[in-house]
Amino acid sequence: MVSAKQQLTGLEDDGIEVPEEEPIEYPNVTVNVHRDQYSIFQIKRKIEQKLLTVSPEFQRLNAWNNKQQSELIESILMGVPIPVFYFFEDSTGNQQIVDGKQRITALCSFLNNEFKLSKLKILGTKNEVEHFNGKFFGDLEAKWQSKIEDYQLIVFVIKPPTPENIKYDIFDRVNRGGTQLNAQEMRHALYNGTATSLLEELAKNEDYKKLTGFDSREDKRMKGRMMILRFIALYSTYQKCINIQYSSDMNEYLANFMKFINEPKQQNLITEIKNIFSLTMKNCYSLFGEDAFRFSKTGVSERRKPISMGLFEMVSYALACDIPTDTQKQKHIIDMIDQAKKYIEENNFFHRIDSKKVVDLRCSKAKEIQEKIRNIQMETN
């Protein structure tokens, strides 16, 4: 049976407290959507010129098979309208496919002679169907090649200054299927690049895997990467490594952080993040083992408590520094962090875990502990 506390904290089957996403109001926002029209040849050229990005599919989604690809080409040869496409456009004019990745991938693959048409059914007479079956694009007569290349696709382009949180809602609506995507899966698709590569690398850290039980190969819903992203973003903000402020909208904040990491010339910050994360996870496991991010049990018979997202951020931030090797001084650090955990739990900061007030509290507690650790370390030296 799920307890009231578990319902409030979003506890899920894998033993991680996932904050519930609160509905956000959108007063006075500008949604800039243009209806455009491109030929298939133009789309292929935009991709080749890197003006249009086809993000990688999620691991749990399979690519189209030959039958599905062939049916799409058959529809185009027949002149049958196909569903509209959705693109996002950034401030530089570069675009990303939001809805229609499978279709555009199939179209470009056919134009690149990567598959043959097969199992066509309704193109025309039996002789006409057999005329196309087994053919690559390069095998078709020039008139049929032109018909495919000139076919017009209807595209709705979401342009700036449409806010990031609106983009999330649009992405969610056009990609909603059998399994609704969570926020981190959407971020993975929308901001694929240096940021997603960084998260993938950090998720392979051995100490992190021992601390959380997450194996990046099995983390299909990307909860482990979400935890890492929250920590490195908040650490970077509250340590004033970046000029991105937090104001209670976690999705928009994390989106802006990933966009920032994807910008050129962020290598110094990325290197610092990698070093800090490695040091932090080593410290957390060394001092606390697998219970680093869990509240203490209140009774012998009580089940082991789940990993807390808020504790992961606070404890990791506090230990993002060198710690003394002296056992007695390490015991003092453990006591300080245990007291902070107790304070957070006793004051019931399970509610509104992403409110600015509560995030500020966690980060200020972490900075306070970190400063005391630095003083202890200086005394050691």
N, C-alpha and C positions, 0 to 999 in steps of 0.2 A: 504493500500500500504506500502511495506517495504522500509524504508529509506536507503540511502547509508551508514549512520552510523550504522544502524542495521545490514546491510549485513557485514560490516567490523568487527563488534563485535560478530557476531554469535548469535544475539538475536533470541530466540525461543518463541513458543507460551505461555510458562509458565512464561514469564517475567523475565528470567534470561539471563544475557549476558554470553554466553559460548564461550571461545576463539576458533577460528578456528585452526585446527591442520595443521601446515605447513608441506609440504612434506620434508622428511629427506633423505639426501643422505647417502649411506653406503659404503664409500671407504675402501678398505683393511680390510674387516671384514672376520672372520672365521665362517662358518656355518658347524657345525659338526653333520651330520645326519647318523645314522647307521640303516641298515635293519636287524631286528631280527625276530625270529620266536618262538612263545611260544604255548604250548598246552593250552586248556581251563582250564585244571586242574592246570597248572602252574600259570596262571593268577589269578585264585581263591585263590591259596595259597599265592601269592605275596600280594594280598589285605588283607588277613587274618593276614599276618605277618607285615602289615603296611609298606610294601616296595613299594606299588602302591596305590595312592590316587585317589578315585573317587569323584571329587568335586561335591557339590550339584548343581542341575540344577537351571537355572534362574526361577523366579516365573512365568514368562509368558509362559514358556514351559511346556507342559503336559507330564507326564510319558507315556510310551508305554502301550497300552491296551493289553488284553490277546491275541487277534487275532494277533497283531504284534509280540508279544513275541513267540507265537506258530509257526508263519511262519518262524521266525529265526531258531528255533530248527528243524523245518521240513527241511529247507535248509541244515542244518548240517547233519541230518540223511541221506539225499540224496547225500551228498558229494559235494554240490554246493558251489563254492567259494563265499565268502562274502567279502565286501570291506575292504581295509586295515585300520589299526588303527594308530593314532599318539600319542606318549607319549613325555613328557618333562622329562628330568633327571637333577637333581641339582648336586652340587659339592659333596654331601654326597652319591650319588648313588640312592637316593630315586626318584621315578618316579611318574608322574601325567598324567592322561588320558586327552588328548586335544581333540581328536576326536574319538568317539565310546563309550561314556559313557552309552548311552541308551542300546546299544547292549551288553556291558559287564555286565551291571546291570541285564539285562534279563537273560544272561547265568548263572550268579551266583545265581540268584533267582531260576532258574529251578533246578540247582544242589542242592540247599538248600530246595527243595520240597515246594516252596512257591506258585506255580501255576500249574494247570493241562493243558495239551495240549488240544486244542479245534479247531474245524473248519479247520482241515487239509484237503488239497484238492488234491495235486499232488504227494503225497509220493509214490503211487503205485496203486495197485488194491483197490477196495472198501473194501475188507476184510483187506488188509494191513493197510489202513487208519484207519479203525475202531479199529484195534489192538492197535493203539497209542492214539486215541482220549480218553480224560478223564483220562489220566495216569499222575501221578507225576513221577519225575525222579526215585524215589525209587521203583516204580511199574514196571519199564522196566526190560527186561531181561539183564543179565550181559553184553552180547555182545553189546547191544545198549548203555548201560551206558558207556562202554569203548570207543565206537566209538565217543560219545560226548566228553568225558574227553580228549581223545587223539587228537581231531581235532586241526589242526595247524592254528594259527592266524598270519598273516603277520603284523608286527609292525615296523613303522619307529620311531626311538627314536632320538629326538633332544637333543644333549648333550652339556655341557660346552666345549669351551668358547663361544658358540653362544650368541651374545649380546641380552639384554632384548628387544631392539626395533625390532630386527629380529624376536624374539619369538612372539611379538605382530602381526607382519605381517603374520607369519605362522598361528597363532591362528585365525586371521581374515579370512584368505583364506579358511581354512578347516572347519570353522564354519559358513561360509556365507550362509544365507538362505533367507527367506522371509523378515525378518527385520534384517538389519546389526547391529551387536553389537557395542556399543560405547566403548570408552577407559575404563571407570570405570567398565562397565559390564565385560570386559575382565580381568581387574585387579581382580575383585571379584572372577572370576573363577581360575585365575592363582595363586593367592596368598591367597587362602582361609585359614583361621586360626585365630590366635590372632588378626591380623590387621583388618580383616573383622568383627570380633566380636566387636572390639573397635569402628569401624565406625558405626556399627549398634546401639551400646549403645549411642554414642554421638548424633546420629541423633534423638534420643528420647527426648533430652533436651527440656524442655518446652519453655525456652526463645528463643532457636534457632528456634523452630517451629513458634513462634510468629513473630520473626524477618524476616524470609524468606518465611513463608507460606507453608513450606514443611512438610508434614506428612510422616514419614518413611514408613507407611503401604501403602501409595498411590504412593510413589516415585519409580515407576516401572523401570525407566531408570537410577536410582541411581545418579541423578544430585546433590541432596542434599549431598550425601556421598562424591561425588567428591569435592564439595566446602570445606567440613570439612577436607578432606585429604590434600588438597592443603595448607590450613591454618596451620594445625598442623605440616606438614612436613617443610614448610618454617620457621615457628616459631622455630622448633627444630634445624634447620640448622643455622639460623642467630643468635640464642641465644647460639650457639655452644654447644647444648646438645648432638649432634651427629656429627660424622665425615663423613657426606655425603654432598658433595658440589653440587651446582646447576650450570649447564652450558648450558642453553637454550633448552635442550631436556626434556620437562616436563614429558612426558610419561615414559622415562627411569628413571628419578629422582624419580617419585612417585612409580614406581615399586621397585626401590632399597630401598626406605623408608619402603614399606610394607614388603619386605623380611627381613629387619632389625628388624622390630617390631615382626615378626613371630619367630625370633630366641629366644632360651631359655634365661632366666635371664634378661629380659627387663622389669620386673615388676615395678621397680622404675621409669623408664621413662614413662611407661603406666599410673601409678598413677599420676605422675606430669602432664601429658597431660590431664587426666580427670579433675583434679583440675583447671588447667589453663583454659580449655575450659568452664567449668561451670562458673567460675568467669568472664571470658571475655564476654560470652553471657549475663550474668546478667548486667554487666556494659553497654554493647551496648544498651540493651533494656531500661535500666534505663535512659540513657542520650538522646537517639535518637528515641526510639520507632521503628516503622516499617520502618522508613526512614534512618536507620543507614547506609545502604549500597547502597544508591541511591544518584545520583547527584541531586542537587536542580533544580526545574522547573525555567525556565527563564521568563515565562509569566503566567498570570492567566489562560488563556485558554489552556495552554499546558498540555498534558496528563502526568500523574505521570510517572516518569522515571523508568526503570526496575532496578532490583538489579544488581550491577556491581560486577563481580568476583574479579577484582582488588581491588575495595573498600572493599569488604568483607575481603580480606587478610590484607589490610593496616589498616583499622579501628580496626579489631579484634586484630591484633598484637599490635597496639598502646594502647589498653585498656586491655591488658593481664597483669594487675597489680592492686593493691589496689588503689581506688580513694577516695578522701576526701568526707565527707558527707556535707560539707559546700556548700550551694547553689551558692554563689558567685564564689567560686573556681571551682565548676562544670561548671558554665557558661564560665569561662575562658578556661576550657578543651574543651568544645563544640566549642568555637570560634577557638581554635587551629586546631581542626580536620576539621572544615568547611573550614578554610583557606587552609589546605593541600588538601582537595577535590577540591577546586577551582583551585589550582595550577596544579593538575593532569589533570583536565578537560581543562583548558586554554591552556596547552602545548600539548594537543591532544595525550595523552598516551593511546588512544584506539587501536592504531596500535601496532602490535607485542607485545601483552600483556605478552607473555611468553619469550621474549628475555631477556638475562641475564642483560642487561643494565637497562631495565624497571623494572624487578623484584628487582634488587639491589636498584633502586630508591625508589620503594614502601616500601621496608623493611627498608631502611635507614631513610625515612621520619617517619615511624612508630616508630623506635627506638629513634629517636630524640624527638618525642612527648612523648613517654613513659618515657624517662629520665626526661623531664620537669615535668611530672605528679608525678614522684617519688620525685622530689625536692619540689613540692607543698605539697605532703603528709608529707615529713619530717618537713616542716615548720609548718604544722598543729599539728604534734606531739610535 
